[in-house]
Amino acid sequence: MGADHQIAFLLRESEAPALERRAAAVKGLGRTGGARYVRVRTEAAGDPAPTVRAAAALALGRLGDPEAGGECCSR
């Protein structure tokens, strides 16, 4: 499975009905190490499930960008 297919899978899973799948997807996107998917991570910070919000906070924190973290904390 190539990187593009993996990212596509994680993006689909970030919208899954099951919170465990959403959280795992956001964690995976956080490991990509880039700012390319900040919007998905930021949206996940507003998820109703605390597990998904925590995964989003960690994923945004990995960016090392204070503005990205601010998006998370302002929700």
PDB file of N, CA, C and O in Angstrom:
ATOM      1  N   MET A   1       0.852  -1.175   0.000  1.00  0.00           N
ATOM      2  CA  MET A   1       0.000   0.000   0.000  1.00  0.00           C
ATOM      3  C   MET A   1       0.894   1.233   0.000  1.00  0.00           C
ATOM      4  O   MET A   1       1.729   1.389   0.892  1.00  0.00           O
ATOM      5  N   GLY A   2       0.734   2.106  -0.982  1.00  0.00           N
ATOM      6  CA  GLY A   2       1.543   3.313  -1.070  1.00  0.00           C
ATOM      7  C   GLY A   2       1.093   4.374  -0.090  1.00  0.00           C
ATOM      8  O   GLY A   2       0.015   4.288   0.498  1.00  0.00           O
ATOM      9  N   ALA A   3       1.937   5.375   0.074  1.00  0.00           N
ATOM     10  CA  ALA A   3       1.636   6.451   1.022  1.00  0.00           C
ATOM     11  C   ALA A   3       0.333   7.164   0.668  1.00  0.00           C
ATOM     12  O   ALA A   3      -0.449   7.498   1.558  1.00  0.00           O
ATOM     13  N   ASP A   4       0.092   7.401  -0.624  1.00  0.00           N
ATOM     14  CA  ASP A   4      -1.143   8.077  -1.029  1.00  0.00           C
ATOM     15  C   ASP A   4      -2.374   7.260  -0.656  1.00  0.00           C
ATOM     16  O   ASP A   4      -3.384   7.820  -0.231  1.00  0.00           O
ATOM     17  N   HIS A   5      -2.296   5.944  -0.811  1.00  0.00           N
ATOM     18  CA  HIS A   5      -3.421   5.082  -0.443  1.00  0.00           C
ATOM     19  C   HIS A   5      -3.622   5.074   1.067  1.00  0.00           C
ATOM     20  O   HIS A   5      -4.755   5.042   1.547  1.00  0.00           O
ATOM     21  N   GLN A   6      -2.532   5.103   1.806  1.00  0.00           N
ATOM     22  CA  GLN A   6      -2.634   5.126   3.265  1.00  0.00           C
ATOM     23  C   GLN A   6      -3.284   6.416   3.739  1.00  0.00           C
ATOM     24  O   GLN A   6      -4.150   6.395   4.613  1.00  0.00           O
ATOM     25  N   ILE A   7      -2.869   7.536   3.165  1.00  0.00           N
ATOM     26  CA  ILE A   7      -3.461   8.823   3.537  1.00  0.00           C
ATOM     27  C   ILE A   7      -4.940   8.841   3.172  1.00  0.00           C
ATOM     28  O   ILE A   7      -5.766   9.297   3.963  1.00  0.00           O
ATOM     29  N   ALA A   8      -5.281   8.356   1.993  1.00  0.00           N
ATOM     30  CA  ALA A   8      -6.687   8.315   1.578  1.00  0.00           C
ATOM     31  C   ALA A   8      -7.508   7.472   2.549  1.00  0.00           C
ATOM     32  O   ALA A   8      -8.633   7.835   2.893  1.00  0.00           O
ATOM     33  N   PHE A   9      -6.948   6.354   2.987  1.00  0.00           N
ATOM     34  CA  PHE A   9      -7.624   5.496   3.956  1.00  0.00           C
ATOM     35  C   PHE A   9      -7.840   6.249   5.270  1.00  0.00           C
ATOM     36  O   PHE A   9      -8.935   6.219   5.832  1.00  0.00           O
ATOM     37  N   LEU A  10      -6.801   6.922   5.758  1.00  0.00           N
ATOM     38  CA  LEU A  10      -6.912   7.660   7.018  1.00  0.00           C
ATOM     39  C   LEU A  10      -7.928   8.793   6.907  1.00  0.00           C
ATOM     40  O   LEU A  10      -8.673   9.047   7.853  1.00  0.00           O
ATOM     41  N   LEU A  11      -7.965   9.463   5.786  1.00  0.00           N
ATOM     42  CA  LEU A  11      -8.944  10.533   5.597  1.00  0.00           C
ATOM     43  C   LEU A  11     -10.367   9.987   5.632  1.00  0.00           C
ATOM     44  O   LEU A  11     -11.250  10.600   6.232  1.00  0.00           O
ATOM     45  N   ARG A  12     -10.596   8.845   4.996  1.00  0.00           N
ATOM     46  CA  ARG A  12     -11.931   8.214   5.055  1.00  0.00           C
ATOM     47  C   ARG A  12     -12.270   7.808   6.488  1.00  0.00           C
ATOM     48  O   ARG A  12     -13.380   8.043   6.966  1.00  0.00           O
ATOM     49  N   GLU A  13     -11.307   7.202   7.158  1.00  0.00           N
ATOM     50  CA  GLU A  13     -11.544   6.723   8.520  1.00  0.00           C
ATOM     51  C   GLU A  13     -11.770   7.871   9.507  1.00  0.00           C
ATOM     52  O   GLU A  13     -12.426   7.681  10.531  1.00  0.00           O
ATOM     53  N   SER A  14     -11.241   9.041   9.215  1.00  0.00           N
ATOM     54  CA  SER A  14     -11.424  10.186  10.118  1.00  0.00           C
ATOM     55  C   SER A  14     -12.886  10.615  10.192  1.00  0.00           C
ATOM     56  O   SER A  14     -13.258  11.395  11.068  1.00  0.00           O
ATOM     57  N   GLU A  15     -13.715  10.113   9.283  1.00  0.00           N
ATOM     58  CA  GLU A  15     -15.148  10.413   9.277  1.00  0.00           C
ATOM     59  C   GLU A  15     -15.997   9.185   9.597  1.00  0.00           C
ATOM     60  O   GLU A  15     -17.212   9.204   9.400  1.00  0.00           O
ATOM     61  N   ALA A  16     -15.376   8.134  10.082  1.00  0.00           N
ATOM     62  CA  ALA A  16     -16.089   6.887  10.381  1.00  0.00           C
ATOM     63  C   ALA A  16     -17.077   7.082  11.531  1.00  0.00           C
ATOM     64  O   ALA A  16     -16.872   7.943  12.387  1.00  0.00           O
ATOM     65  N   PRO A  17     -18.142   6.290  11.552  1.00  0.00           N
ATOM     66  CA  PRO A  17     -19.094   6.374  12.663  1.00  0.00           C
ATOM     67  C   PRO A  17     -18.486   5.962  14.009  1.00  0.00           C
ATOM     68  O   PRO A  17     -18.843   6.525  15.045  1.00  0.00           O
ATOM     69  N   ALA A  18     -17.583   4.997  14.000  1.00  0.00           N
ATOM     70  CA  ALA A  18     -17.005   4.487  15.252  1.00  0.00           C
ATOM     71  C   ALA A  18     -15.898   5.414  15.744  1.00  0.00           C
ATOM     72  O   ALA A  18     -14.958   5.718  15.009  1.00  0.00           O
ATOM     73  N   LEU A  19     -16.016   5.858  16.985  1.00  0.00           N
ATOM     74  CA  LEU A  19     -15.041   6.803  17.525  1.00  0.00           C
ATOM     75  C   LEU A  19     -13.629   6.230  17.565  1.00  0.00           C
ATOM     76  O   LEU A  19     -12.663   6.975  17.399  1.00  0.00           O
ATOM     77  N   GLU A  20     -13.489   4.933  17.780  1.00  0.00           N
ATOM     78  CA  GLU A  20     -12.152   4.325  17.812  1.00  0.00           C
ATOM     79  C   GLU A  20     -11.463   4.458  16.460  1.00  0.00           C
ATOM     80  O   GLU A  20     -10.256   4.689  16.385  1.00  0.00           O
ATOM     81  N   ARG A  21     -12.240   4.309  15.403  1.00  0.00           N
ATOM     82  CA  ARG A  21     -11.678   4.429  14.051  1.00  0.00           C
ATOM     83  C   ARG A  21     -11.304   5.872  13.753  1.00  0.00           C
ATOM     84  O   ARG A  21     -10.265   6.135  13.146  1.00  0.00           O
ATOM     85  N   ARG A  22     -12.159   6.822  14.183  1.00  0.00           N
ATOM     86  CA  ARG A  22     -11.838   8.239  13.973  1.00  0.00           C
ATOM     87  C   ARG A  22     -10.573   8.617  14.727  1.00  0.00           C
ATOM     88  O   ARG A  22      -9.699   9.291  14.181  1.00  0.00           O
ATOM     89  N   ALA A  23     -10.472   8.186  15.980  1.00  0.00           N
ATOM     90  CA  ALA A  23      -9.296   8.512  16.794  1.00  0.00           C
ATOM     91  C   ALA A  23      -8.029   7.926  16.187  1.00  0.00           C
ATOM     92  O   ALA A  23      -7.005   8.605  16.113  1.00  0.00           O
ATOM     93  N   ALA A  24      -8.092   6.682  15.755  1.00  0.00           N
ATOM     94  CA  ALA A  24      -6.916   6.039  15.151  1.00  0.00           C
ATOM     95  C   ALA A  24      -6.506   6.755  13.867  1.00  0.00           C
ATOM     96  O   ALA A  24      -5.316   6.912  13.594  1.00  0.00           O
ATOM     97  N   ALA A  25      -7.482   7.184  13.087  1.00  0.00           N
ATOM     98  CA  ALA A  25      -7.176   7.886  11.840  1.00  0.00           C
ATOM     99  C   ALA A  25      -6.503   9.225  12.111  1.00  0.00           C
ATOM    100  O   ALA A  25      -5.537   9.587  11.439  1.00  0.00           O
ATOM    101  N   VAL A  26      -7.009   9.954  13.087  1.00  0.00           N
ATOM    102  CA  VAL A  26      -6.421  11.254  13.419  1.00  0.00           C
ATOM    103  C   VAL A  26      -5.001  11.071  13.948  1.00  0.00           C
ATOM    104  O   VAL A  26      -4.107  11.853  13.624  1.00  0.00           O
ATOM    105  N   LYS A  27      -4.798  10.042  14.759  1.00  0.00           N
ATOM    106  CA  LYS A  27      -3.437   9.741  15.230  1.00  0.00           C
ATOM    107  C   LYS A  27      -2.526   9.447  14.051  1.00  0.00           C
ATOM    108  O   LYS A  27      -1.396   9.932  13.997  1.00  0.00           O
ATOM    109  N   GLY A  28      -3.011   8.658  13.112  1.00  0.00           N
ATOM    110  CA  GLY A  28      -2.219   8.328  11.928  1.00  0.00           C
ATOM    111  C   GLY A  28      -1.879   9.559  11.104  1.00  0.00           C
ATOM    112  O   GLY A  28      -0.753   9.701  10.626  1.00  0.00           O
ATOM    113  N   LEU A  29      -2.848  10.445  10.938  1.00  0.00           N
ATOM    114  CA  LEU A  29      -2.581  11.679  10.203  1.00  0.00           C
ATOM    115  C   LEU A  29      -1.580  12.550  10.956  1.00  0.00           C
ATOM    116  O   LEU A  29      -0.801  13.280  10.344  1.00  0.00           O
ATOM    117  N   GLY A  30      -1.603  12.469  12.272  1.00  0.00           N
ATOM    118  CA  GLY A  30      -0.630  13.217  13.072  1.00  0.00           C
ATOM    119  C   GLY A  30       0.783  12.729  12.865  1.00  0.00           C
ATOM    120  O   GLY A  30       1.738  13.490  13.020  1.00  0.00           O
ATOM    121  N   ARG A  31       0.920  11.474  12.517  1.00  0.00           N
ATOM    122  CA  ARG A  31       2.252  10.903  12.299  1.00  0.00           C
ATOM    123  C   ARG A  31       2.821  11.249  10.928  1.00  0.00           C
ATOM    124  O   ARG A  31       3.994  10.986  10.661  1.00  0.00           O
ATOM    125  N   THR A  32       2.005  11.833  10.059  1.00  0.00           N
ATOM    126  CA  THR A  32       2.524  12.204   8.743  1.00  0.00           C
ATOM    127  C   THR A  32       3.550  13.314   8.870  1.00  0.00           C
ATOM    128  O   THR A  32       4.388  13.498   7.987  1.00  0.00           O
ATOM    129  N   GLY A  33       3.481  14.062   9.980  1.00  0.00           N
ATOM    130  CA  GLY A  33       4.487  15.077  10.257  1.00  0.00           C
ATOM    131  C   GLY A  33       4.364  16.360   9.467  1.00  0.00           C
ATOM    132  O   GLY A  33       5.224  17.233   9.581  1.00  0.00           O
ATOM    133  N   GLY A  34       3.336  16.497   8.682  1.00  0.00           N
ATOM    134  CA  GLY A  34       3.219  17.707   7.884  1.00  0.00           C
ATOM    135  C   GLY A  34       1.959  18.482   8.189  1.00  0.00           C
ATOM    136  O   GLY A  34       1.050  17.994   8.861  1.00  0.00           O
ATOM    137  N   ALA A  35       1.922  19.695   7.685  1.00  0.00           N
ATOM    138  CA  ALA A  35       0.779  20.573   7.910  1.00  0.00           C
ATOM    139  C   ALA A  35      -0.312  20.375   6.863  1.00  0.00           C
ATOM    140  O   ALA A  35      -1.322  21.079   6.869  1.00  0.00           O
ATOM    141  N   ARG A  36      -0.108  19.431   5.981  1.00  0.00           N
ATOM    142  CA  ARG A  36      -1.032  19.238   4.864  1.00  0.00           C
ATOM    143  C   ARG A  36      -2.466  18.924   5.308  1.00  0.00           C
ATOM    144  O   ARG A  36      -3.420  19.308   4.631  1.00  0.00           O
ATOM    145  N   TYR A  37      -2.620  18.244   6.416  1.00  0.00           N
ATOM    146  CA  TYR A  37      -3.955  17.824   6.855  1.00  0.00           C
ATOM    147  C   TYR A  37      -4.373  18.502   8.161  1.00  0.00           C
ATOM    148  O   TYR A  37      -5.070  17.905   8.981  1.00  0.00           O
ATOM    149  N   VAL A  38      -3.946  19.739   8.346  1.00  0.00           N
ATOM    150  CA  VAL A  38      -4.293  20.483   9.559  1.00  0.00           C
ATOM    151  C   VAL A  38      -5.802  20.625   9.684  1.00  0.00           C
ATOM    152  O   VAL A  38      -6.340  20.502  10.784  1.00  0.00           O
ATOM    153  N   ARG A  39      -6.490  20.879   8.585  1.00  0.00           N
ATOM    154  CA  ARG A  39      -7.941  21.078   8.639  1.00  0.00           C
ATOM    155  C   ARG A  39      -8.644  19.859   9.229  1.00  0.00           C
ATOM    156  O   ARG A  39      -9.539  20.000  10.061  1.00  0.00           O
ATOM    157  N   VAL A  40      -8.243  18.667   8.802  1.00  0.00           N
ATOM    158  CA  VAL A  40      -8.863  17.442   9.314  1.00  0.00           C
ATOM    159  C   VAL A  40      -8.596  17.315  10.809  1.00  0.00           C
ATOM    160  O   VAL A  40      -9.495  16.978  11.579  1.00  0.00           O
ATOM    161  N   ARG A  41      -7.370  17.584  11.214  1.00  0.00           N
ATOM    162  CA  ARG A  41      -7.012  17.491  12.634  1.00  0.00           C
ATOM    163  C   ARG A  41      -7.768  18.527  13.448  1.00  0.00           C
ATOM    164  O   ARG A  41      -8.230  18.238  14.552  1.00  0.00           O
ATOM    165  N   THR A  42      -7.896  19.738  12.904  1.00  0.00           N
ATOM    166  CA  THR A  42      -8.606  20.803  13.613  1.00  0.00           C
ATOM    167  C   THR A  42     -10.085  20.470  13.739  1.00  0.00           C
ATOM    168  O   THR A  42     -10.684  20.696  14.790  1.00  0.00           O
ATOM    169  N   GLU A  43     -10.672  19.937  12.685  1.00  0.00           N
ATOM    170  CA  GLU A  43     -12.079  19.527  12.760  1.00  0.00           C
ATOM    171  C   GLU A  43     -12.264  18.425  13.797  1.00  0.00           C
ATOM    172  O   GLU A  43     -13.266  18.403  14.513  1.00  0.00           O
ATOM    173  N   ALA A  44     -11.312  17.522  13.877  1.00  0.00           N
ATOM    174  CA  ALA A  44     -11.395  16.434  14.857  1.00  0.00           C
ATOM    175  C   ALA A  44     -11.319  16.967  16.282  1.00  0.00           C
ATOM    176  O   ALA A  44     -11.811  16.326  17.211  1.00  0.00           O
ATOM    177  N   ALA A  45     -10.707  18.133  16.460  1.00  0.00           N
ATOM    178  CA  ALA A  45     -10.631  18.735  17.792  1.00  0.00           C
ATOM    179  C   ALA A  45     -12.013  19.128  18.307  1.00  0.00           C
ATOM    180  O   ALA A  45     -12.196  19.321  19.509  1.00  0.00           O
ATOM    181  N   GLY A  46     -12.986  19.246  17.404  1.00  0.00           N
ATOM    182  CA  GLY A  46     -14.353  19.557  17.794  1.00  0.00           C
ATOM    183  C   GLY A  46     -15.263  18.338  17.838  1.00  0.00           C
ATOM    184  O   GLY A  46     -16.478  18.476  17.975  1.00  0.00           O
ATOM    185  N   ASP A  47     -14.690  17.156  17.723  1.00  0.00           N
ATOM    186  CA  ASP A  47     -15.470  15.917  17.737  1.00  0.00           C
ATOM    187  C   ASP A  47     -16.167  15.755  19.087  1.00  0.00           C
ATOM    188  O   ASP A  47     -15.608  16.143  20.113  1.00  0.00           O
ATOM    189  N   PRO A  48     -17.371  15.192  19.107  1.00  0.00           N
ATOM    190  CA  PRO A  48     -18.059  14.989  20.381  1.00  0.00           C
ATOM    191  C   PRO A  48     -17.368  13.974  21.302  1.00  0.00           C
ATOM    192  O   PRO A  48     -17.592  13.989  22.512  1.00  0.00           O
ATOM    193  N   ALA A  49     -16.537  13.100  20.743  1.00  0.00           N
ATOM    194  CA  ALA A  49     -15.884  12.061  21.549  1.00  0.00           C
ATOM    195  C   ALA A  49     -14.554  12.566  22.116  1.00  0.00           C
ATOM    196  O   ALA A  49     -13.686  12.997  21.358  1.00  0.00           O
ATOM    197  N   PRO A  50     -14.389  12.517  23.441  1.00  0.00           N
ATOM    198  CA  PRO A  50     -13.136  12.972  24.049  1.00  0.00           C
ATOM    199  C   PRO A  50     -11.900  12.252  23.514  1.00  0.00           C
ATOM    200  O   PRO A  50     -10.831  12.854  23.413  1.00  0.00           O
ATOM    201  N   THR A  51     -12.032  10.980  23.172  1.00  0.00           N
ATOM    202  CA  THR A  51     -10.895  10.217  22.647  1.00  0.00           C
ATOM    203  C   THR A  51     -10.414  10.803  21.326  1.00  0.00           C
ATOM    204  O   THR A  51      -9.211  10.893  21.081  1.00  0.00           O
ATOM    205  N   VAL A  52     -11.347  11.197  20.486  1.00  0.00           N
ATOM    206  CA  VAL A  52     -10.995  11.779  19.188  1.00  0.00           C
ATOM    207  C   VAL A  52     -10.394  13.169  19.396  1.00  0.00           C
ATOM    208  O   VAL A  52      -9.416  13.523  18.738  1.00  0.00           O
ATOM    209  N   ARG A  53     -10.970  13.956  20.305  1.00  0.00           N
ATOM    210  CA  ARG A  53     -10.417  15.286  20.591  1.00  0.00           C
ATOM    211  C   ARG A  53      -8.996  15.188  21.122  1.00  0.00           C
ATOM    212  O   ARG A  53      -8.138  15.994  20.761  1.00  0.00           O
ATOM    213  N   ALA A  54      -8.742  14.204  21.979  1.00  0.00           N
ATOM    214  CA  ALA A  54      -7.385  14.014  22.515  1.00  0.00           C
ATOM    215  C   ALA A  54      -6.415  13.637  21.401  1.00  0.00           C
ATOM    216  O   ALA A  54      -5.291  14.137  21.362  1.00  0.00           O
ATOM    217  N   ALA A  55      -6.840  12.766  20.505  1.00  0.00           N
ATOM    218  CA  ALA A  55      -5.986  12.379  19.373  1.00  0.00           C
ATOM    219  C   ALA A  55      -5.692  13.596  18.500  1.00  0.00           C
ATOM    220  O   ALA A  55      -4.574  13.760  18.011  1.00  0.00           O
ATOM    221  N   ALA A  56      -6.694  14.443  18.308  1.00  0.00           N
ATOM    222  CA  ALA A  56      -6.503  15.656  17.506  1.00  0.00           C
ATOM    223  C   ALA A  56      -5.526  16.609  18.183  1.00  0.00           C
ATOM    224  O   ALA A  56      -4.675  17.202  17.520  1.00  0.00           O
ATOM    225  N   ALA A  57      -5.646  16.757  19.495  1.00  0.00           N
ATOM    226  CA  ALA A  57      -4.728  17.640  20.222  1.00  0.00           C
ATOM    227  C   ALA A  57      -3.291  17.153  20.086  1.00  0.00           C
ATOM    228  O   ALA A  57      -2.381  17.951  19.861  1.00  0.00           O
ATOM    229  N   LEU A  58      -3.086  15.855  20.221  1.00  0.00           N
ATOM    230  CA  LEU A  58      -1.739  15.296  20.062  1.00  0.00           C
ATOM    231  C   LEU A  58      -1.237  15.482  18.634  1.00  0.00           C
ATOM    232  O   LEU A  58      -0.080  15.840  18.417  1.00  0.00           O
ATOM    233  N   ALA A  59      -2.113  15.237  17.665  1.00  0.00           N
ATOM    234  CA  ALA A  59      -1.721  15.372  16.260  1.00  0.00           C
ATOM    235  C   ALA A  59      -1.357  16.820  15.931  1.00  0.00           C
ATOM    236  O   ALA A  59      -0.385  17.074  15.220  1.00  0.00           O
ATOM    237  N   LEU A  60      -2.134  17.760  16.447  1.00  0.00           N
ATOM    238  CA  LEU A  60      -1.827  19.169  16.214  1.00  0.00           C
ATOM    239  C   LEU A  60      -0.551  19.576  16.941  1.00  0.00           C
ATOM    240  O   LEU A  60       0.243  20.362  16.424  1.00  0.00           O
ATOM    241  N   GLY A  61      -0.359  19.040  18.135  1.00  0.00           N
ATOM    242  CA  GLY A  61       0.854  19.345  18.895  1.00  0.00           C
ATOM    243  C   GLY A  61       2.116  18.883  18.194  1.00  0.00           C
ATOM    244  O   GLY A  61       3.165  19.516  18.316  1.00  0.00           O
ATOM    245  N   ARG A  62       2.020  17.788  17.464  1.00  0.00           N
ATOM    246  CA  ARG A  62       3.187  17.275  16.731  1.00  0.00           C
ATOM    247  C   ARG A  62       3.657  18.242  15.652  1.00  0.00           C
ATOM    248  O   ARG A  62       4.810  18.189  15.224  1.00  0.00           O
ATOM    249  N   LEU A  63       2.767  19.122  15.216  1.00  0.00           N
ATOM    250  CA  LEU A  63       3.144  20.075  14.174  1.00  0.00           C
ATOM    251  C   LEU A  63       4.146  21.105  14.690  1.00  0.00           C
ATOM    252  O   LEU A  63       4.960  21.626  13.927  1.00  0.00           O
ATOM    253  N   GLY A  64       4.081  21.395  15.987  1.00  0.00           N
ATOM    254  CA  GLY A  64       4.960  22.410  16.547  1.00  0.00           C
ATOM    255  C   GLY A  64       4.582  23.819  16.114  1.00  0.00           C
ATOM    256  O   GLY A  64       5.402  24.735  16.178  1.00  0.00           O
ATOM    257  N   ASP A  65       3.347  23.989  15.676  1.00  0.00           N
ATOM    258  CA  ASP A  65       2.859  25.290  15.224  1.00  0.00           C
ATOM    259  C   ASP A  65       1.883  25.827  16.261  1.00  0.00           C
ATOM    260  O   ASP A  65       0.802  25.266  16.437  1.00  0.00           O
ATOM    261  N   PRO A  66       2.252  26.921  16.962  1.00  0.00           N
ATOM    262  CA  PRO A  66       1.363  27.457  18.002  1.00  0.00           C
ATOM    263  C   PRO A  66      -0.020  27.829  17.479  1.00  0.00           C
ATOM    264  O   PRO A  66      -1.003  27.715  18.211  1.00  0.00           O
ATOM    265  N   GLU A  67      -0.111  28.266  16.239  1.00  0.00           N
ATOM    266  CA  GLU A  67      -1.424  28.619  15.688  1.00  0.00           C
ATOM    267  C   GLU A  67      -2.308  27.391  15.534  1.00  0.00           C
ATOM    268  O   GLU A  67      -3.513  27.466  15.777  1.00  0.00           O
ATOM    269  N   ALA A  68      -1.742  26.282  15.139  1.00  0.00           N
ATOM    270  CA  ALA A  68      -2.516  25.044  15.007  1.00  0.00           C
ATOM    271  C   ALA A  68      -3.014  24.598  16.371  1.00  0.00           C
ATOM    272  O   ALA A  68      -4.160  24.168  16.502  1.00  0.00           O
ATOM    273  N   GLY A  69      -2.177  24.693  17.376  1.00  0.00           N
ATOM    274  CA  GLY A  69      -2.581  24.332  18.733  1.00  0.00           C
ATOM    275  C   GLY A  69      -3.650  25.254  19.268  1.00  0.00           C
ATOM    276  O   GLY A  69      -4.535  24.829  20.011  1.00  0.00           O
ATOM    277  N   GLY A  70      -3.570  26.519  18.892  1.00  0.00           N
ATOM    278  CA  GLY A  70      -4.572  27.490  19.317  1.00  0.00           C
ATOM    279  C   GLY A  70      -5.945  27.148  18.795  1.00  0.00           C
ATOM    280  O   GLY A  70      -6.947  27.348  19.482  1.00  0.00           O
ATOM    281  N   GLU A  71      -5.997  26.630  17.577  1.00  0.00           N
ATOM    282  CA  GLU A  71      -7.269  26.193  17.009  1.00  0.00           C
ATOM    283  C   GLU A  71      -7.889  25.113  17.878  1.00  0.00           C
ATOM    284  O   GLU A  71      -9.095  25.114  18.124  1.00  0.00           O
ATOM    285  N   CYS A  72      -7.074  24.217  18.329  1.00  0.00           N
ATOM    286  CA  CYS A  72      -7.543  23.106  19.148  1.00  0.00           C
ATOM    287  C   CYS A  72      -8.038  23.612  20.499  1.00  0.00           C
ATOM    288  O   CYS A  72      -9.119  23.236  20.953  1.00  0.00           O
ATOM    289  N   CYS A  73      -7.261  24.444  21.119  1.00  0.00           N
ATOM    290  CA  CYS A  73      -7.577  24.904  22.477  1.00  0.00           C
ATOM    291  C   CYS A  73      -8.719  25.899  22.519  1.00  0.00           C
ATOM    292  O   CYS A  73      -9.315  26.098  23.577  1.00  0.00           O
ATOM    293  N   SER A  74      -9.041  26.530  21.399  1.00  0.00           N
ATOM    294  CA  SER A  74     -10.099  27.532  21.398  1.00  0.00           C
ATOM    295  C   SER A  74     -11.482  26.906  21.308  1.00  0.00           C
ATOM    296  O   SER A  74     -12.483  27.619  21.385  1.00  0.00           O
ATOM    297  N   ARG A  75     -11.560  25.605  21.148  1.00  0.00           N
ATOM    298  CA  ARG A  75     -12.861  24.934  21.001  1.00  0.00           C
ATOM    299  C   ARG A  75     -13.421  24.541  22.339  1.00  0.00           C
ATOM    300  O   ARG A  75     -14.508  23.966  22.408  1.00  0.00           O
TER     301      ARG A  75
END
